Amino acid sequence: MSDFDLDLQTAEGEIDLPDGDRIVLGVLDGSTPPGEWVAAVEAGNTLVLDIEGELPELAEGFAPRVKELGGELMHFRGFLVVSPPGVEIDTGLLG
């Protein structure tokens, strides 16, 4: 082995990553303000939210705004998938 010293923790802190292009996992239970979900989508993130409650009531505060922005929403197996503008939710393999 060589004497190569790599401090991964420091290197990770120096990497400049964009805010978007992330997949954000969360729980849709009414405890997160709708504006936070909208801001995450506006930043270019895709949301995968575990639904705990009645979806229409839980999503009414942010779903219209996401659609206005050009994002997509898809209910899939107990989750709500929310994509930012320009990111298509492909359902072609669902059958």
C-alpha positions in Angstrom: 0.0 0.0 0.0 1.1 3.5 -0.6 1.2 6.3 1.9 -1.7 8.0 0.1 -3.7 9.9 2.8 -7.3 10.6 1.8 -9.6 12.4 4.3 -13.0 11.5 2.8 -14.9 13.5 5.4 -13.0 16.7 4.5 -13.3 16.0 0.8 -17.1 15.4 1.1 -17.5 18.8 2.8 -15.6 20.5 -0.1 -17.8 19.1 -2.9 -20.2 21.7 -4.3 -23.4 19.9 -5.1 -26.4 21.6 -6.6 -29.5 21.8 -4.5 -31.6 19.9 -7.0 -31.3 16.6 -8.7 -31.9 14.8 -5.4 -34.6 12.3 -4.4 -36.1 13.4 -1.1 -37.8 10.8 1.1 -40.4 12.0 3.5 -43.7 11.3 5.3 -46.8 13.1 4.1 -48.8 13.3 7.3 -49.7 17.0 7.5 -46.7 17.9 9.8 -44.6 19.4 7.1 -45.8 22.8 5.8 -46.9 22.6 2.2 -44.5 25.4 1.3 -41.6 23.1 2.2 -42.7 20.5 -0.3 -43.2 23.2 -3.0 -39.7 24.6 -2.3 -38.1 21.2 -2.6 -39.7 20.7 -6.0 -38.8 24.2 -7.1 -35.2 23.4 -6.2 -35.3 20.5 -8.7 -35.8 17.6 -6.2 -38.0 14.6 -6.7 -40.1 13.7 -3.6 -41.1 10.2 -2.5 -43.6 10.6 0.3 -45.1 7.9 2.4 -48.8 8.7 2.8 -50.1 8.6 6.3 -53.7 9.8 6.1 -56.1 10.9 3.4 -54.1 11.8 0.3 -56.6 14.5 -1.1 -56.5 16.4 2.2 -52.7 16.0 2.7 -51.8 17.1 -0.8 -54.3 19.9 -1.3 -51.9 22.5 0.1 -49.1 21.9 -2.4 -50.3 19.7 -5.3 -51.9 22.6 -7.3 -48.8 24.7 -7.0 -46.6 21.8 -8.2 -48.8 21.3 -11.2 -48.7 25.0 -12.0 -44.9 24.8 -11.9 -45.0 21.9 -14.5 -44.3 19.2 -12.0 -46.0 15.8 -11.9 -47.6 13.9 -9.0 -48.3 10.1 -9.0 -49.9 8.0 -6.3 -48.1 4.6 -6.3 -48.5 1.8 -3.7 -49.0 4.0 -0.7 -46.5 6.7 -1.8 -46.9 10.0 -3.5 -44.1 10.6 -6.1 -43.7 14.2 -7.0 -41.3 15.3 -9.7 -40.1 18.7 -10.6 -40.7 20.4 -14.0 -38.8 18.5 -16.8 -38.7 15.2 -15.0 -41.2 12.7 -16.3 -42.7 10.0 -14.1 -42.5 7.0 -16.5 -45.3 4.5 -15.8 -44.6 2.4 -18.9 -43.4 -0.7 -17.1 -46.4 -0.9 -14.8 -48.4 -2.7 -17.4 
